Amino acid sequence: MQIARKEPARVLPSVWNGVIIVGLAAALWLGLAFFTRGTVGELFGKRTDFTPSLIAAQVFREGASPYTPNVTARIQEAMFGVQLTADEDQQRVAHPAYTALVLLPFTLVPEETAIALWSALQLVLLTAVPILWIAILGWKPRPWVVAGLVVAFLLLFRYPMMTYVLGQFVGTVLFGFSLAIWALRRGSPILAGLALVLCMMPPTFGVFLVGLALLPEVLRGRWRAALVFVGVMTLLCVITFLRIGWWIPDWLATLSAYREYANPYFAPEILPLPVQIVLTLAALLVCGRVIWRWWRAGGDEAWQDAMSAAILTLMLLLPQTGSYYLSALMIVAVIAARRIARRGQWVGAAVWAAGVGLPWLLYLSPDRGPYEVLVMPLAMAALWAYGRRARVTAA
């Protein structure tokens, strides 16, 4: 959707403030990495989702392709000490080779340290996501409200913590998207284009967020962010081609094989087929209607509705290999929180907390995977609708 530009209160009023914030974030990152190395790292060792990508980066630095059986065996030995049977998740490298290029700095330290640094980085970036969206919305809550939102997302919402423990990439993707939206709303398309590159690691989920950010800009004739994004992605790919050759067919073959044993969840598939069809069509129709209303009339509130509807539809209909992708629903929850806060009612706060805390209730389900990716988008849709009602009532 088109980014409705306005002039909210400046979050970073000076370069020095920006330097201080980055410095504090770096200190938090390193401190959390030290903590992770001695706790989560001791518990799980190298059995994380980051390990295949880390070894792929090591192999890329050696000038070899990460998509060979020898590399897969090397990953399995590093993670489990043995080679896996054919019916198990093979832990093949499922990311494009340019991800290995970006991860090269992590190959300069021992593997255990690199894993701790990466996991800690994901949690820091996911902490920054709701803060960025508070700035995007021009919301100026009291510090204790900001702290409460962050703590709620980290402790109640569960998915950011899953990303942290598993060493996933969701924090990088959501931070890149959020930073890009923040930059576009402030007329900084170059920064936006650079930030969106982070969404392509991996592209299977992030490419939809890239489209969400860039398509409205392009349709409005604003090409700078898209050109920067395409230019940087092209440069990264060219460098990898020169280093290890034409890797795209091997990556696509690996990706196809990964989908066969990873069993991605399509949320509506647990429902009877007629209900699946109705739910899918209803989600697309509601999303299209909300976006069209915003496109025709404009307005910041309409833009927020369009963004919420697009993310909800994406999370409901996009097949997912893990529920950690549901971290994206934090964006919808922040938008709802801002609207509920206008009424200043404890009932609204309780409703919001119940929605954000629902993942722990779902955690008790023995086969929560398929149910979780269906229930959580629907629950956040209900929270969004409640927030819209709060907005109308407050108005």
Buried (B, 14 or more C-beta within 10 A) or exposed (E): BBBBEEEBEEBBEEEEEEEEBEEEBEEBBBEBBBEBBEEBBEEBBBBBBBBBBBBBBBBBBEEBBBBBEEBBBBBBBBBBEEEBEEEEEBBBBBBBBBBBBBBEEBBEEEBBBBBBBBBBBBBBBBBBBBBBBBBBBBBEBEEEBBEBBBEBBBEBBBBBBBBBBBBBBBBBBBBBBBBBBBBBBBEBBEBBBBBBBBBBBBBBBBBBBBBBBBEBBBEEEBBEBBEBBBEBBEEBBEEBBEBBEEBEEBBEEBBEEBBEEBEEBBBBEBBEEEEBEEBBEEBEEBBEEBBEBBBEEEEBBBBBBBBBBBBBBBBBBBBBBBBBBBBBBBBBBBBBBBBBBBBEBEEBBEBBBEBBBBBEEBEEEEEBBBBBBBBBBBBBBEBBEBBBBBBEEEE
